[in-house]
Amino acid sequence: MPEIPLPTLTPTHRTRPTTLTTPTPAIPRLWRFPAELASVARARAALQAALRGAPTPLHSPQLSYELRLIASELVTNAIRHGCHPDPVRAAEENIELLFWTADGHHWLAVSDPGSGRPALAATADTRDPLACGGRGLVLVEALSDIWAVVPRPTRGKTVVAGIRLGLS
């Protein structure tokens, strides 16, 4: 599985203000949502607002659409498969959405408390064409340049997807 670069913070020990001479790195955006299907639309709207307000706005409506579609699919999967099946207990759980730009990619990461490991559904020729689900990770695979599942240290997992800058 490929390594996914995560943003790193380097502490500074300066006592006086400094002026930056290099571009300011993008600060990752983090959102937490309750594990309910209404959170899919909330996550999509939050990401859209972040994309509009980015220091370097996304000039491609297609890229914005693809990032929001990936986020929708990952958040839906996290709620449906990564949280408790009982809606009352699931309401006590949260999923997290993280967005950042680094290392030539726009990155999305969605975390949930579940222990299951997502996998691509059956191939298109063996999948039921009338089925209501089973296409989320297929879309993520098609739209992203890289994606991976990363176990969390204490509980759950994170699914990370990246789209290379300048391709859309």
PyMOL commands that set and color helices and strands:
alter all, ss='L'
color gray80, all
select helices_A, chain A and resi 38-52+61-82+87-90+136-143
alter helices_A, ss='H'
color red, helices_A
select strands_A, chain A and resi 29-34+94-102+105-112+146-151+157-164
alter strands_A, ss='S'
color yellow, strands_A
deselect
rebuild
show_as cartoon
